[in-house]
């Protein structure tokens, strides 16, 4: 395929594509599109040859760098045999082996894998399975779902309903099912002098009070283990997950763990639930599952859930959810190649070392910054909250779009950052090195200084 010039590709795109999570008018002036040509390790390369350090793993999906040779080779091999076949009535080696290996590595007690094509779909499946399970076992009143304040679980209607980020949800509220929202265990919200642990315990106690009154109506509670990613990378103590598991067991409520963003090593362990030594009733995975190559998601469940749907056809209680690309052979092969890299490298221990170095750089550049109210980190996920007033935590007016200035500064200096409002975050591929960490944090603090200049200079 012949290559278009930088400007020709930009013009062709603007003539035809509607981009995700974007006010398209911005691309005509404020945010000129960057046509990409290649990816090399942690770097993206545009059509003019300029390089950008992908400090956010292209929306948190890339684990091993762009165009990883091992994953490339696996996909080329699979492409010559079976790119795709439907998973209804058929199976193939990549899907069967991937299911086996995921269950071997997942928290103990999970025994079945349901394939889908996106993170939102995984959440929809878990919600439907939970609801349907209670119907199948005769608990017909258990139809409601509990979500955490500031949570995000995707943008299809069911996933949107069980999330709580108003930016995405508000306009669609008339289309969404009603859910119960409880306080987030987000440590940033703790009272002065209150530890993250104490605050987590307090939030869990509120959930227990709710369940004591209403568990007979509640099917499940959903959480993003340890980090509420789209909710400004807010983080909480793992004790909250332990308490929630105990409470869900006591009151017969399902626990749905959305590890779509935090799974596959982001938090320092393969799965975030490991930090609390818990097994959820539904474990939802996507993003890093295929290391940024192809869209795929899975929902892992225990035998108890599976058995509630296993019966004679005439009972009509099977789970009839389907995706045309469920178990796509190419995606499964990419996921297997990614798991191979976890097995053949010391990635998790190396990540722990890189996380310590990242912590040092964050403390150096941001801890005492006059416009930074919080620096937080969970493994290879880090966030810096910038504010107008450090003492009161007063934020800048959102209409000033300070984050846009920071984003543009970073691109000009060869780093892809995409702040979440007033939060700068880092979630890089695992193939970065200390020099890359130096670059992304130095560019970020310079961009922050640019972003917080006086309004009159905007």
C-alpha positions in Angstrom: 0.0 0.0 0.0 1.4 3.3 -1.0 2.1 5.9 1.7 0.3 9.2 1.8 2.1 12.3 2.8 1.7 13.7 6.4 -0.7 16.5 5.2 -2.6 14.2 2.8 -3.3 11.6 5.5 -4.4 14.3 7.9 -6.8 15.7 5.3 -8.2 12.3 4.3 -8.9 11.5 8.0 -10.6 14.8 8.7 -12.8 14.2 5.7 -14.1 10.8 6.8 -13.3 9.7 10.4 -15.2 10.5 13.6 -12.6 10.0 16.4 -13.3 8.5 19.9 -13.6 10.7 23.0 -13.1 13.8 20.9 -14.7 17.1 20.0 -13.9 16.9 16.4 -13.8 20.7 15.9 -10.6 20.7 18.1 -8.8 18.8 15.3 -9.3 21.7 13.0 -7.3 24.1 15.2 -6.5 23.3 18.9 -5.4 19.7 18.3 -4.0 18.9 14.9 -4.1 15.2 14.2 -0.7 13.4 14.2 -0.6 10.8 11.3 1.4 7.8 12.5 3.6 5.5 10.4 5.2 3.1 12.8 5.7 1.8 16.3 9.0 0.7 17.8 9.1 -0.5 21.3 7.8 2.2 23.6 7.9 4.7 20.7 5.4 5.9 18.1 6.7 7.3 14.9 4.7 9.8 12.9 4.6 10.1 9.1 7.4 12.8 9.2 9.7 10.6 11.3 9.2 12.3 14.7 9.2 10.0 17.6 6.9 10.1 20.7 7.4 8.1 23.9 4.1 6.3 24.5 3.9 7.0 28.2 0.2 5.9 28.4 0.5 2.6 26.5 -1.9 3.9 23.8 -4.9 4.0 26.2 -3.4 1.4 28.6 -3.3 -1.6 26.2 0.4 -2.0 25.2 2.5 -4.1 27.5 5.6 -5.1 25.5 6.1 -2.2 23.1 4.9 -1.6 19.6 5.7 -4.2 17.0 7.1 -6.7 19.5 9.1 -9.3 17.5 7.8 -12.3 19.5 4.1 -11.3 19.2 4.6 -10.4 15.6 6.0 -13.8 14.8 3.1 -15.6 16.6 0.5 -13.6 14.7 2.2 -14.2 11.3 2.2 -17.9 12.0 -1.4 -17.9 13.0 -2.4 -15.8 10.0 -1.2 -18.6 7.7 -3.5 -21.2 9.4 -6.7 -19.9 10.9 -7.3 -16.1 11.3 -10.9 -16.5 12.6 -13.8 -19.0 13.0 -16.9 -18.6 15.0 -16.7 -20.1 18.5 -20.3 -21.4 18.5 -20.1 -25.1 17.7 -16.4 -25.0 17.0 -13.1 -24.5 18.9 -9.4 -24.1 18.1 -6.1 -24.5 19.8 -5.4 -20.8 20.6 -8.7 -20.3 22.4 -8.5 -23.6 24.4 -4.9 -23.0 25.4 -5.6 -19.4 26.3 -8.5 -20.3 28.5 -6.4 -22.9 30.3 -3.5 -20.6 30.8 -5.6 -17.7 32.1 -7.2 -19.9 34.6 -3.8 -21.2 35.7 -2.6 -17.7 36.4 -5.9 -16.1 37.7 -6.9 -16.0 41.4 -7.8 -19.5 42.6 -11.4 -20.8 42.2 -12.1 -19.4 38.7 -12.8 -22.2 36.3 -14.5 -21.0 33.1 -13.7 -18.4 30.4 -16.3 -16.5 28.4 -14.8 -14.7 25.3 -16.0 -11.3 24.0 -14.5 -8.4 22.0 -14.1 -5.4 24.3 -13.9 -4.2 27.9 -17.4 -2.8 27.8 -18.7 -6.1 26.5 -17.0 -8.0 29.3 -18.8 -5.8 31.9 -22.1 -6.2 30.1 -21.6 -10.0 30.2 -20.7 -10.1 33.9 -23.8 -7.9 34.7 -26.1 -10.1 32.6 -24.6 -13.4 34.0 -25.0 -12.2 37.6 -28.6 -11.1 37.1 -29.4 -14.3 35.1 -27.7 -16.5 37.8 -30.0 -15.2 40.5 -33.0 -15.8 38.3 -31.9 -19.4 37.5 -31.5 -20.2 41.2 -34.8 -18.8 42.2 -33.7 -15.5 43.8 -35.9 -13.4 41.6 -35.7 -10.2 43.7 -32.0 -9.9 43.3 -32.0 -7.5 40.3 -30.1 -4.4 41.4 -26.4 -3.5 41.1 -24.1 -1.4 43.3 -21.4 0.7 41.9 -18.7 3.0 43.5 -18.8 6.7 43.1 -16.3 7.9 40.5 -16.2 4.4 38.9 -15.9 3.7 35.2 -16.7 0.4 33.5 -17.2 1.3 29.8 -19.5 3.2 27.5 -22.1 0.8 26.1 -25.4 1.4 27.9 -25.2 -1.4 30.5 -21.5 -0.6 31.3 -22.3 3.1 31.4 -25.2 2.5 33.8 -22.9 0.7 36.4 -20.3 3.5 36.2 -20.4 6.8 37.8 -18.3 9.4 35.9 -20.8 12.1 35.0 -18.8 13.4 32.0 -19.6 10.2 30.2 -23.0 9.3 31.8 -25.1 12.4 32.4 -26.5 12.9 28.9 -27.6 9.3 28.6 -29.2 8.9 32.0 -32.7 8.5 30.6 -31.5 5.4 28.8 -29.8 3.7 31.7 -31.0 1.3 34.4 -31.0 2.6 37.9 -28.2 1.5 40.2 -27.1 2.1 43.8 -24.0 4.2 44.2 -21.8 3.9 47.3 -18.9 6.0 48.5 -15.6 5.5 46.8 -12.7 4.2 49.0 -10.4 6.7 47.1 -7.7 7.6 49.6 -7.6 11.2 48.3 -11.0 11.7 49.9 -9.9 10.6 53.4 -10.4 13.1 56.2 -7.2 15.0 57.3 -5.2 12.6 59.5 -7.2 9.6 58.4 -5.1 6.8 56.8 -6.0 5.1 53.5 -6.6 2.0 55.5 -9.0 3.6 58.0 -10.9 5.3 55.2 -11.2 2.0 53.3 -12.6 0.3 56.4 -15.1 3.2 56.9 -16.3 2.9 53.2 -16.6 -0.9 53.5 -18.7 -0.5 56.7 -21.1 1.6 54.7 -21.4 -1.2 52.1 -22.1 -3.7 54.9 -24.9 -1.5 56.2 -26.4 -1.3 52.8 -26.3 -5.0 52.3 -27.7 -5.7 55.7 -30.8 -3.8 54.7 -31.1 -4.6 51.0 -29.1 -7.7 50.0 -32.2 -9.6 49.0 -32.5 -7.1 46.1 -28.9 -6.8 45.2 -27.3 -9.0 42.5 -23.7 -7.7 42.5 -21.3 -4.9 43.4 -18.7 -3.8 40.8 -15.2 -2.5 41.6 -12.0 -1.5 39.8 -9.4 -3.2 42.0 -7.0 -0.7 43.6 -7.2 2.1 40.9 -10.2 3.9 39.5 -8.5 4.6 36.2 -10.8 6.8 34.1 -11.9 8.4 37.3 -8.7 10.4 37.5 -6.5 7.5 38.5 -7.7 7.6 42.1 -6.3 4.8 44.3 -7.3 2.9 47.4 -6.1 0.5 50.0 -6.4 -3.2 49.2 -8.1 -3.8 52.6 -11.3 -2.5 50.9 -11.3 -5.5 48.6 -10.8 -8.0 51.4 -13.7 -6.5 53.4 -15.9 -6.4 50.3 -15.2 -10.1 49.6 -16.2 -10.9 53.2 -19.3 -8.8 53.0 -20.4 -10.3 49.7 -20.0 -13.8 51.0 -21.9 -13.0 54.1 -24.9 -11.5 52.3 -24.8 -13.6 49.1 -24.0 -10.8 46.7 -21.7 -11.2 43.7 -18.4 -9.4 43.5 -17.5 -8.2 39.9 -13.8 -7.2 39.5 -13.2 -5.0 36.5 -9.4 -5.5 35.9 -9.7 -4.4 32.3 -7.2 -1.6 32.9 -5.2 -2.8 35.9 -4.7 -6.5 34.9 -1.6 -8.1 33.5 1.1 -6.6 35.7 0.1 -2.9 35.9 -0.1 -2.9 39.7 3.0 -4.9 40.3 1.3 -8.3 40.3 -0.3 -10.1 37.4 -3.8 -9.3 38.7 -4.7 -6.5 41.1 -6.9 -8.9 43.2 -3.7 -10.7 44.2 -2.8 -7.7 46.4 -5.8 -8.5 48.6 -5.6 -12.3 48.1 -9.2 -12.5 47.0 -11.1 -14.2 44.1 -14.0 -12.3 42.6 -17.2 -14.0 41.3 -16.5 -12.4 37.9 -13.1 -11.3 36.7 -13.3 -9.0 33.6 -10.1 -8.6 31.5 -9.3 -6.8 28.3 -6.8 -4.1 27.2 -3.4 -5.7 28.1 -4.9 -9.1 27.5 -3.6 -9.0 23.9 -0.8 -6.6 24.6 -2.3 -3.9 22.4 -2.6 -5.9 19.3 -6.2 -6.9 18.8 -9.5 -6.3 20.5 -10.6 -9.1 22.9 -12.0 -9.5 26.3 -12.8 -12.3 28.7 -15.0 -12.9 31.8 -13.7 -15.6 34.2 -16.2 -17.2 36.6 -16.2 -20.1 39.1 -17.9 -23.5 38.6 -20.9 -22.4 40.8 -21.8 -19.7 38.3 -21.3 -21.9 35.3 -23.4 -24.8 36.8 -26.4 -22.5 37.2 -26.7 -22.3 33.4 -25.8 -25.9 32.7 -29.0 -27.9 32.2 -31.3 -29.5 29.6 -32.1 -27.4 26.6 -35.8 -27.5 27.4 -35.2 -25.5 30.6 -34.3 -22.4 28.5 -31.8 -21.1 31.0 -28.7 -21.1 28.9 -26.6 -17.9 28.6 -27.4 -16.8 25.1 -25.0 -13.9 24.8 -22.8 -13.9 21.7 -20.1 -12.0 19.8 -19.2 -12.8 16.2 -15.5 -12.3 17.0 -15.6 -14.1 20.3 -12.4 -16.2 20.7 -10.8 -14.7 17.6 -7.8 -17.0 16.8 -5.4 -14.1 16.0 -6.3 -12.3 19.3 -6.0 -15.5 21.3 -2.6 -16.1 19.7 -1.5 -12.6 20.6 -2.6 -13.1 24.2 -0.7 -16.4 24.4 2.4 -14.8 23.1 2.1 -12.1 25.7 1.7 -14.7 28.5 4.8 -16.4 27.1 6.7 -13.1 27.6 5.6 -13.0 31.3 6.9 -16.6 31.6 10.2 -16.1 29.8 11.2 -12.7 31.2 11.5 -11.2 34.7 9.0 -8.5 33.7 7.1 -8.4 37.0 10.3 -8.0 39.1 11.7 -5.6 36.6 8.5 -3.6 36.8 8.9 -3.4 40.5 12.4 -1.9 40.0 11.2 0.5 37.4 8.3 1.5 39.7 10.8 2.4 42.4 12.8 4.5 40.0 9.6 6.2 38.8 8.6 6.9 42.4 12.0 8.7 42.9 11.5 10.8 39.8 7.9 11.7 40.8 9.0 12.8 44.3 11.8 14.9 42.8 9.7 16.7 40.3 6.3 16.9 41.8 6.1 16.3 45.6 6.9 19.9 46.5 5.4 21.6 43.4 3.3 24.5 44.4 0.4 23.4 42.2 0.4 19.6 43.0 -1.9 18.4 45.7 -1.2 14.6 45.4 1.3 12.2 43.9 0.2 8.6 44.0 1.4 5.4 42.5 0.4 1.7 42.3 3.1 -0.3 40.5 3.5 1.0 37.0 0.5 3.3 37.3 1.3 6.8 38.6 -0.7 10.0 38.8 -0.1 13.6 39.7 -3.0 15.8 40.7 -2.5 19.5 39.8 -4.6 22.2 41.3 -5.0 26.0 41.5 -4.5 26.0 45.3 -2.4 23.4 47.0 -3.7 24.0 50.5 -7.4 23.9 49.6 -7.1 21.6 46.6 -9.2 24.0 44.6 -9.1 23.0 41.0 -8.7 25.2 37.9 -11.9 26.0 36.1 -12.5 23.2 33.6 -13.2 25.6 30.8 -9.6 26.8 30.9 -8.5 23.4 29.6 -5.1 23.6 31.3 -4.6 19.9 30.5 -4.7 20.7 26.8 -1.7 23.0 27.1 0.2 20.2 28.9 -0.8 17.7 26.3 0.5 19.9 23.5 3.7 20.7 25.3 4.4 17.0 25.8 3.9 16.2 22.1 6.1 19.0 21.0 8.8 17.4 23.2 8.3 13.9 22.0 6.1 12.4 24.8 2.5 11.1 24.5 0.7 12.1 27.7 -3.1 12.5 27.8 -4.1 14.1 31.1 -7.4 13.2 32.7 -8.6 16.8 33.4 -6.3 18.0 36.1 -4.5 14.7 36.5 -1.2 13.8 34.8 -0.8 10.1 34.7 1.8 7.6 33.5 1.1 4.0 32.5 4.0 3.1 30.1 4.8 -0.2 28.3 7.1 -2.6 30.3 10.0 -2.1 27.8 10.8 1.4 28.9 14.1 2.1 30.7 15.3 4.7 33.3 16.2 7.2 30.5 12.6 7.0 29.2 11.3 7.6 32.7 13.6 10.6 33.0 12.2 12.0 29.7 8.6 11.5 30.5 8.7 13.0 34.0 10.9 15.9 33.0 8.6 16.7 30.0 5.6 16.3 32.3 6.8 18.8 34.9 7.8 21.3 32.2 4.3 20.9 30.7 2.7 21.3 34.1 4.6 24.6 34.6 3.3 25.7 31.2 -0.2 24.6 32.1 -0.5 26.5 35.4 0.7 29.9 34.1 -1.6 32.8 34.7 -5.0 32.8 33.0 -4.1 36.0 31.2 -1.4 34.2 29.3 -3.7 31.4 28.1 
